[in-house]
Amino acid sequence: MKLTETKKKSIKEFITKKHSIREGVIEYIFGKILVNKLKNDKDFVAMANKLDRDMQELRDEVERLKAQGKRIPNSYKHILNID
């Protein structure tokens, strides 16, 4: 079953009202469930690892450009959130 934003909101409201639980606790529980499910998803883990490698390569490229005194492209700055 896919949990849509509407269903998630409905569940949060129901649990919050019925059990008098703060909304932050519900968010924490949803987050924990999501993390546990994604840890076991091989495609997601592979994609996350690739993203980490690509971001590190981009950081290394920016450092190389800085060392050479070359201009850093605006797209690199935007992605890495640097000025």
C-alpha positions in Angstrom: 0.0 0.0 0.0 1.4 3.4 -1.0 1.1 6.0 1.7 0.0 9.3 0.1 0.3 12.7 1.7 -3.5 12.8 2.2 -3.5 9.4 3.9 -0.5 10.3 6.0 -2.3 13.5 7.2 -5.5 11.6 8.0 -3.6 9.0 10.0 -1.7 11.7 11.9 -4.9 13.6 12.7 -6.6 10.4 13.9 -3.8 9.3 16.1 -3.2 12.8 17.5 -6.9 13.3 18.4 -7.6 9.7 19.7 -4.5 9.3 21.8 -3.6 12.9 22.6 -0.1 12.6 21.1 1.8 15.5 19.9 2.2 15.8 16.1 6.1 15.7 16.4 5.9 12.2 17.8 3.9 11.0 14.8 6.4 12.6 12.4 9.2 10.8 14.3 7.4 7.4 14.0 6.8 7.9 10.3 10.4 8.8 9.8 11.7 5.8 11.7 9.4 3.5 9.7 10.6 5.1 6.4 14.2 4.8 7.3 13.9 1.1 8.2 12.1 0.3 4.9 14.5 2.3 2.8 17.6 0.6 4.4 16.4 -2.7 3.0 15.7 -1.3 -0.5 18.7 -2.2 -2.6 17.9 0.1 -5.4 17.5 3.1 -3.0 20.7 2.3 -1.2 22.6 2.0 -4.5 21.1 5.3 -5.7 22.0 7.1 -2.4 25.6 5.7 -2.6 25.9 6.9 -6.2 24.6 10.4 -5.2 27.2 10.5 -2.4 30.0 9.6 -4.8 28.9 12.1 -7.4 28.6 14.9 -4.8 32.1 14.1 -3.5 33.4 14.2 -7.1 31.8 17.6 -7.6 33.4 18.9 -4.3 36.8 17.6 -5.4 36.3 19.3 -8.8 35.5 22.6 -7.1 38.6 22.3 -4.9 40.7 21.5 -8.0 39.3 24.6 -9.8 40.0 26.8 -6.8 43.6 25.5 -6.6 44.2 26.3 -10.3 42.6 29.7 -9.8 39.9 29.0 -12.4 36.3 30.3 -12.2 33.8 27.9 -10.5 30.6 27.5 -12.7 27.5 29.0 -11.2 25.7 25.6 -11.4 28.4 24.0 -9.2 28.0 26.8 -6.7 24.2 26.4 -6.7 24.4 22.6 -6.2 26.9 22.9 -3.4 25.3 26.0 -1.9 28.5 28.0 -1.9 29.1 31.7 -2.8 
